Amino acid sequence: MVVFVTHDIDEAILLSDKIVMMTANPGRVYREIKVPFERPRNRSELVQTGEYTKFRNELLSLFYSDIVSRIGGEEVVL
């Protein structure tokens, strides 16, 4: 088993079989998500699929929902 830490969602999808999302301060496991794409993964082909876009958007939504819950607002401007 290899544990790889990244802040890049695309990199996590490409290299991982399972993504473990952490909360900030204190760092705790927030969610564990299985990556639904078979290996080997070809980045240039994968990023063009609707399944990839949907999965990536779901991960971003989980990420930002944790931020919103921590700051107590309904809108996050980055």
N, CA, C and O atoms as CSV, one atom per row, in Angstrom:
chain,resi,resn,atom,element,x,y,z
A,1,MET,N,N,0.838,-1.163,0.000
A,1,MET,CA,C,0.000,0.000,0.000
A,1,MET,C,C,0.894,1.242,0.000
A,1,MET,O,O,1.947,1.277,0.637
A,2,VAL,N,N,0.438,2.256,-0.736
A,2,VAL,CA,C,1.140,3.527,-0.800
A,2,VAL,C,C,0.163,4.618,-0.396
A,2,VAL,O,O,-0.976,4.633,-0.862
A,3,VAL,N,N,0.592,5.524,0.458
A,3,VAL,CA,C,-0.212,6.690,0.825
A,3,VAL,C,C,0.409,7.879,0.116
A,3,VAL,O,O,1.589,8.181,0.293
A,4,PHE,N,N,-0.396,8.542,-0.680
A,4,PHE,CA,C,0.065,9.670,-1.482
A,4,PHE,C,C,-0.765,10.875,-1.086
A,4,PHE,O,O,-1.992,10.833,-1.180
A,5,VAL,N,N,-0.128,11.946,-0.647
A,5,VAL,CA,C,-0.830,13.152,-0.221
A,5,VAL,C,C,-0.767,14.187,-1.333
A,5,VAL,O,O,0.307,14.505,-1.844
A,6,THR,N,N,-1.925,14.706,-1.698
A,6,THR,CA,C,-1.993,15.727,-2.733
A,6,THR,C,C,-3.161,16.659,-2.453
A,6,THR,O,O,-4.116,16.292,-1.768
A,7,HIS,N,N,-3.072,17.863,-2.990
A,7,HIS,CA,C,-4.181,18.817,-2.938
A,7,HIS,C,C,-4.829,18.937,-4.311
A,7,HIS,O,O,-5.735,19.749,-4.504
A,8,ASP,N,N,-4.374,18.142,-5.254
A,8,ASP,CA,C,-4.843,18.196,-6.631
A,8,ASP,C,C,-5.858,17.081,-6.876
A,8,ASP,O,O,-5.495,15.905,-6.896
A,9,ILE,N,N,-7.118,17.442,-7.061
A,9,ILE,CA,C,-8.176,16.446,-7.223
A,9,ILE,C,C,-7.963,15.614,-8.483
A,9,ILE,O,O,-8.186,14.404,-8.465
A,10,ASP,N,N,-7.540,16.236,-9.564
A,10,ASP,CA,C,-7.299,15.486,-10.801
A,10,ASP,C,C,-6.191,14.452,-10.619
A,10,ASP,O,O,-6.298,13.324,-11.101
A,11,GLU,N,N,-5.147,14.838,-9.934
A,11,GLU,CA,C,-4.037,13.930,-9.659
A,11,GLU,C,C,-4.505,12.761,-8.791
A,11,GLU,O,O,-4.125,11.615,-9.027
A,12,ALA,N,N,-5.325,13.056,-7.796
A,12,ALA,CA,C,-5.850,12.008,-6.918
A,12,ALA,C,C,-6.690,11.008,-7.704
A,12,ALA,O,O,-6.578,9.801,-7.492
A,13,ILE,N,N,-7.525,11.499,-8.604
A,13,ILE,CA,C,-8.363,10.604,-9.410
A,13,ILE,C,C,-7.497,9.730,-10.311
A,13,ILE,O,O,-7.748,8.532,-10.443
A,14,LEU,N,N,-6.500,10.310,-10.917
A,14,LEU,CA,C,-5.656,9.573,-11.854
A,14,LEU,C,C,-4.816,8.497,-11.169
A,14,LEU,O,O,-4.654,7.404,-11.711
A,15,LEU,N,N,-4.280,8.793,-9.983
A,15,LEU,CA,C,-3.318,7.896,-9.347
A,15,LEU,C,C,-3.898,6.980,-8.277
A,15,LEU,O,O,-3.236,6.026,-7.869
A,16,SER,N,N,-5.119,7.245,-7.809
A,16,SER,CA,C,-5.637,6.535,-6.638
A,16,SER,C,C,-6.657,5.469,-6.973
A,16,SER,O,O,-7.333,5.526,-8.000
A,17,ASP,N,N,-6.752,4.494,-6.080
A,17,ASP,CA,C,-7.861,3.545,-6.107
A,17,ASP,C,C,-8.919,3.967,-5.097
A,17,ASP,O,O,-10.098,3.641,-5.236
A,18,LYS,N,N,-8.471,4.705,-4.067
A,18,LYS,CA,C,-9.376,5.218,-3.042
A,18,LYS,C,C,-8.871,6.598,-2.634
A,18,LYS,O,O,-7.672,6.806,-2.445
A,19,ILE,N,N,-9.805,7.532,-2.504
A,19,ILE,CA,C,-9.462,8.889,-2.074
A,19,ILE,C,C,-9.990,9.078,-0.661
A,19,ILE,O,O,-11.161,8.823,-0.379
A,20,VAL,N,N,-9.106,9.528,0.222
A,20,VAL,CA,C,-9.495,9.823,1.594
A,20,VAL,C,C,-9.434,11.334,1.757
A,20,VAL,O,O,-8.358,11.931,1.745
A,21,MET,N,N,-10.607,11.944,1.911
A,21,MET,CA,C,-10.665,13.399,2.083
A,21,MET,C,C,-10.545,13.710,3.565
A,21,MET,O,O,-11.148,13.047,4.408
A,22,MET,N,N,-9.759,14.724,3.862
A,22,MET,CA,C,-9.502,15.123,5.241
A,22,MET,C,C,-10.131,16.485,5.523
A,22,MET,O,O,-10.302,17.300,4.617
A,23,THR,N,N,-10.471,16.720,6.788
A,23,THR,CA,C,-10.900,18.045,7.210
A,23,THR,C,C,-9.655,18.837,7.606
A,23,THR,O,O,-8.574,18.285,7.813
A,24,ALA,N,N,-9.847,20.125,7.702
A,24,ALA,CA,C,-8.746,20.985,8.151
A,24,ALA,C,C,-8.927,21.289,9.631
A,24,ALA,O,O,-10.049,21.482,10.101
A,25,ASN,N,N,-7.852,21.329,10.339
A,25,ASN,CA,C,-7.787,21.802,11.724
A,25,ASN,C,C,-8.942,21.375,12.611
A,25,ASN,O,O,-9.889,22.152,12.736
A,26,PRO,N,N,-8.945,20.276,13.198
A,26,PRO,CA,C,-7.898,19.258,13.145
A,26,PRO,C,C,-8.101,18.370,11.923
A,26,PRO,O,O,-9.227,18.174,11.467
A,27,GLY,N,N,-7.019,17.843,11.407
A,27,GLY,CA,C,-7.082,16.958,10.249
A,27,GLY,C,C,-7.666,15.615,10.623
A,27,GLY,O,O,-7.051,14.830,11.345
A,28,ARG,N,N,-8.854,15.362,10.124
A,28,ARG,CA,C,-9.536,14.090,10.383
A,28,ARG,C,C,-10.093,13.558,9.078
A,28,ARG,O,O,-10.319,14.311,8.131
A,29,VAL,N,N,-10.311,12.262,9.037
A,29,VAL,CA,C,-10.904,11.663,7.847
A,29,VAL,C,C,-12.339,12.165,7.736
A,29,VAL,O,O,-13.140,12.028,8.660
A,30,TYR,N,N,-12.641,12.751,6.579
A,30,TYR,CA,C,-13.968,13.298,6.296
A,30,TYR,C,C,-14.778,12.297,5.480
A,30,TYR,O,O,-15.931,12.010,5.803
A,31,ARG,N,N,-14.170,11.769,4.425
A,31,ARG,CA,C,-14.821,10.793,3.561
A,31,ARG,C,C,-13.787,9.875,2.925
A,31,ARG,O,O,-12.641,10.266,2.704
A,32,GLU,N,N,-14.206,8.662,2.637
A,32,GLU,CA,C,-13.409,7.725,1.848
A,32,GLU,C,C,-14.232,7.387,0.620
A,32,GLU,O,O,-15.376,6.947,0.730
A,33,ILE,N,N,-13.641,7.597,-0.560
A,33,ILE,CA,C,-14.363,7.417,-1.811
A,33,ILE,C,C,-13.554,6.506,-2.730
A,33,ILE,O,O,-12.374,6.757,-2.975
A,34,LYS,N,N,-14.181,5.463,-3.230
A,34,LYS,CA,C,-13.528,4.564,-4.185
A,34,LYS,C,C,-13.529,5.235,-5.558
A,34,LYS,O,O,-14.550,5.766,-5.996
A,35,VAL,N,N,-12.395,5.208,-6.222
A,35,VAL,CA,C,-12.289,5.761,-7.576
A,35,VAL,C,C,-12.870,4.715,-8.538
A,35,VAL,O,O,-12.406,3.576,-8.564
A,36,PRO,N,N,-13.885,5.098,-9.328
A,36,PRO,CA,C,-14.621,4.113,-10.127
A,36,PRO,C,C,-14.022,3.771,-11.493
A,36,PRO,O,O,-14.685,3.128,-12.307
A,37,PHE,N,N,-12.801,4.180,-11.756
A,37,PHE,CA,C,-12.231,3.968,-13.082
A,37,PHE,C,C,-11.217,2.831,-13.063
A,37,PHE,O,O,-10.387,2.735,-12.159
A,38,GLU,N,N,-11.299,1.973,-14.076
A,38,GLU,CA,C,-10.395,0.831,-14.195
A,38,GLU,C,C,-8.980,1.291,-14.511
A,38,GLU,O,O,-8.765,2.364,-15.074
A,39,ARG,N,N,-8.024,0.454,-14.134
A,39,ARG,CA,C,-6.621,0.681,-14.467
A,39,ARG,C,C,-6.276,-0.136,-15.696
A,39,ARG,O,O,-6.925,-1.156,-15.928
A,40,PRO,N,N,-5.321,0.240,-16.476
A,40,PRO,CA,C,-4.571,1.495,-16.417
A,40,PRO,C,C,-5.439,2.655,-16.895
A,40,PRO,O,O,-6.355,2.475,-17.698
A,41,ARG,N,N,-5.139,3.838,-16.391
A,41,ARG,CA,C,-5.897,5.044,-16.736
A,41,ARG,C,C,-5.079,5.909,-17.676
A,41,ARG,O,O,-3.908,6.196,-17.425
A,42,ASN,N,N,-5.702,6.310,-18.741
A,42,ASN,CA,C,-5.080,7.214,-19.697
A,42,ASN,C,C,-5.679,8.588,-19.459
A,42,ASN,O,O,-6.847,8.821,-19.771
A,43,ARG,N,N,-4.888,9.495,-18.911
A,43,ARG,CA,C,-5.398,10.814,-18.524
A,43,ARG,C,C,-6.081,11.545,-19.672
A,43,ARG,O,O,-7.184,12.065,-19.504
A,44,SER,N,N,-5.444,11.589,-20.826
A,44,SER,CA,C,-5.994,12.364,-21.937
A,44,SER,C,C,-7.342,11.817,-22.408
A,44,SER,O,O,-8.178,12.582,-22.891
A,45,GLU,N,N,-7.564,10.523,-22.279
A,45,GLU,CA,C,-8.859,9.943,-22.637
A,45,GLU,C,C,-9.871,10.087,-21.499
A,45,GLU,O,O,-11.035,10.414,-21.728
A,46,LEU,N,N,-9.417,9.841,-20.284
A,46,LEU,CA,C,-10.308,9.855,-19.130
A,46,LEU,C,C,-10.954,11.213,-18.905
A,46,LEU,O,O,-12.153,11.289,-18.636
A,47,VAL,N,N,-10.178,12.285,-19.012
A,47,VAL,CA,C,-10.716,13.619,-18.711
A,47,VAL,C,C,-11.766,14.072,-19.715
A,47,VAL,O,O,-12.458,15.061,-19.472
A,48,GLN,N,N,-11.897,13.382,-20.819
A,48,GLN,CA,C,-12.889,13.745,-21.824
A,48,GLN,C,C,-14.223,13.035,-21.639
A,48,GLN,O,O,-15.169,13.284,-22.388
A,49,THR,N,N,-14.304,12.156,-20.650
A,49,THR,CA,C,-15.545,11.399,-20.441
A,49,THR,C,C,-16.477,12.131,-19.483
A,49,THR,O,O,-16.037,12.869,-18.602
A,50,GLY,N,N,-17.756,11.912,-19.673
A,50,GLY,CA,C,-18.755,12.484,-18.771
A,50,GLY,C,C,-18.672,11.902,-17.375
A,50,GLY,O,O,-18.954,12.591,-16.394
A,51,GLU,N,N,-18.283,10.629,-17.278
A,51,GLU,CA,C,-18.155,9.982,-15.967
A,51,GLU,C,C,-17.077,10.647,-15.134
A,51,GLU,O,O,-17.234,10.837,-13.928
A,52,TYR,N,N,-15.977,10.998,-15.793
A,52,TYR,CA,C,-14.888,11.678,-15.090
A,52,TYR,C,C,-15.356,13.044,-14.587
A,52,TYR,O,O,-15.130,13.397,-13.429
A,53,THR,N,N,-16.000,13.798,-15.450
A,53,THR,CA,C,-16.483,15.133,-15.073
A,53,THR,C,C,-17.464,15.049,-13.911
A,53,THR,O,O,-17.397,15.850,-12.979
A,54,LYS,N,N,-18.364,14.094,-13.961
A,54,LYS,CA,C,-19.350,13.922,-12.881
A,54,LYS,C,C,-18.656,13.566,-11.566
A,54,LYS,O,O,-18.962,14.148,-10.526
A,55,PHE,N,N,-17.725,12.612,-11.610
A,55,PHE,CA,C,-17.015,12.191,-10.401
A,55,PHE,C,C,-16.196,13.345,-9.825
A,55,PHE,O,O,-16.211,13.574,-8.615
A,56,ARG,N,N,-15.494,14.058,-10.671
A,56,ARG,CA,C,-14.675,15.197,-10.234
A,56,ARG,C,C,-15.554,16.265,-9.577
A,56,ARG,O,O,-15.188,16.817,-8.539
A,57,ASN,N,N,-16.695,16.552,-10.172
A,57,ASN,CA,C,-17.608,17.547,-9.604
A,57,ASN,C,C,-18.167,17.092,-8.258
A,57,ASN,O,O,-18.377,17.914,-7.366
A,58,GLU,N,N,-18.409,15.795,-8.105
A,58,GLU,CA,C,-18.875,15.272,-6.812
A,58,GLU,C,C,-17.801,15.470,-5.740
A,58,GLU,O,O,-18.112,15.856,-4.613
A,59,LEU,N,N,-16.538,15.207,-6.090
A,59,LEU,CA,C,-15.444,15.410,-5.138
A,59,LEU,C,C,-15.312,16.888,-4.767
A,59,LEU,O,O,-15.136,17.221,-3.595
A,60,LEU,N,N,-15.395,17.766,-5.751
A,60,LEU,CA,C,-15.318,19.205,-5.474
A,60,LEU,C,C,-16.468,19.645,-4.575
A,60,LEU,O,O,-16.276,20.459,-3.672
A,61,SER,N,N,-17.647,19.116,-4.815
A,61,SER,CA,C,-18.801,19.453,-3.991
A,61,SER,C,C,-18.592,19.026,-2.540
A,61,SER,O,O,-18.915,19.778,-1.620
A,62,LEU,N,N,-18.056,17.827,-2.331
A,62,LEU,CA,C,-17.752,17.370,-0.970
A,62,LEU,C,C,-16.714,18.264,-0.308
A,62,LEU,O,O,-16.845,18.626,0.861
A,63,PHE,N,N,-15.692,18.613,-1.059
A,63,PHE,CA,C,-14.626,19.466,-0.546
A,63,PHE,C,C,-15.183,20.820,-0.103
A,63,PHE,O,O,-14.912,21.274,1.009
A,64,TYR,N,N,-15.952,21.453,-0.969
A,64,TYR,CA,C,-16.468,22.784,-0.647
A,64,TYR,C,C,-17.577,22.745,0.405
A,64,TYR,O,O,-17.754,23.718,1.138
A,65,SER,N,N,-18.322,21.655,0.495
A,65,SER,CA,C,-19.353,21.572,1.526
A,65,SER,C,C,-18.722,21.546,2.915
A,65,SER,O,O,-19.295,22.080,3.865
A,66,ASP,N,N,-17.545,20.930,3.040
A,66,ASP,CA,C,-16.839,20.939,4.322
A,66,ASP,C,C,-16.400,22.365,4.669
A,66,ASP,O,O,-16.507,22.782,5.823
A,67,ILE,N,N,-15.919,23.097,3.700
A,67,ILE,CA,C,-15.499,24.485,3.941
A,67,ILE,C,C,-16.688,25.334,4.367
A,67,ILE,O,O,-16.598,26.092,5.334
A,68,VAL,N,N,-17.794,25.212,3.655
A,68,VAL,CA,C,-18.985,26.001,3.974
A,68,VAL,C,C,-19.471,25.697,5.381
A,68,VAL,O,O,-19.840,26.609,6.121
A,69,SER,N,N,-19.474,24.417,5.759
A,69,SER,CA,C,-19.939,24.064,7.104
A,69,SER,C,C,-19.031,24.636,8.186
A,69,SER,O,O,-19.495,24.929,9.288
A,70,ARG,N,N,-17.752,24.796,7.889
A,70,ARG,CA,C,-16.804,25.314,8.880
A,70,ARG,C,C,-16.877,26.825,9.034
A,70,ARG,O,O,-16.634,27.344,10.123
A,71,ILE,N,N,-17.210,27.542,7.957
A,71,ILE,CA,C,-17.283,28.993,8.074
A,71,ILE,C,C,-18.699,29.478,8.340
A,71,ILE,O,O,-18.912,30.659,8.617
A,72,GLY,N,N,-19.677,28.562,8.256
A,72,GLY,CA,C,-21.038,28.906,8.613
A,72,GLY,C,C,-21.774,29.732,7.584
A,72,GLY,O,O,-22.793,30.343,7.907
A,73,GLY,N,N,-21.297,29.770,6.367
A,73,GLY,CA,C,-21.956,30.535,5.339
A,73,GLY,C,C,-22.590,29.664,4.295
A,73,GLY,O,O,-22.418,28.445,4.293
A,74,GLU,N,N,-23.325,30.294,3.406
A,74,GLU,CA,C,-23.952,29.563,2.324
A,74,GLU,C,C,-23.220,29.743,1.012
A,74,GLU,O,O,-23.437,28.986,0.066
A,75,GLU,N,N,-22.352,30.741,0.948
A,75,GLU,CA,C,-21.641,31.000,-0.285
A,75,GLU,C,C,-20.157,31.129,0.010
A,75,GLU,O,O,-19.750,31.832,0.935
A,76,VAL,N,N,-19.360,30.441,-0.789
A,76,VAL,CA,C,-17.923,30.518,-0.655
A,76,VAL,C,C,-17.364,31.158,-1.909
A,76,VAL,O,O,-17.629,30.698,-3.020
A,77,VAL,N,N,-16.598,32.208,-1.733
A,77,VAL,CA,C,-15.965,32.869,-2.872
A,77,VAL,C,C,-14.484,32.587,-2.780
A,77,VAL,O,O,-13.832,32.912,-1.787
A,78,LEU,N,N,-13.955,31.973,-3.840
A,78,LEU,CA,C,-12.526,31.635,-3.857
A,78,LEU,C,C,-11.813,32.463,-4.880
A,78,LEU,O,O,-10.601,32.328,-5.048
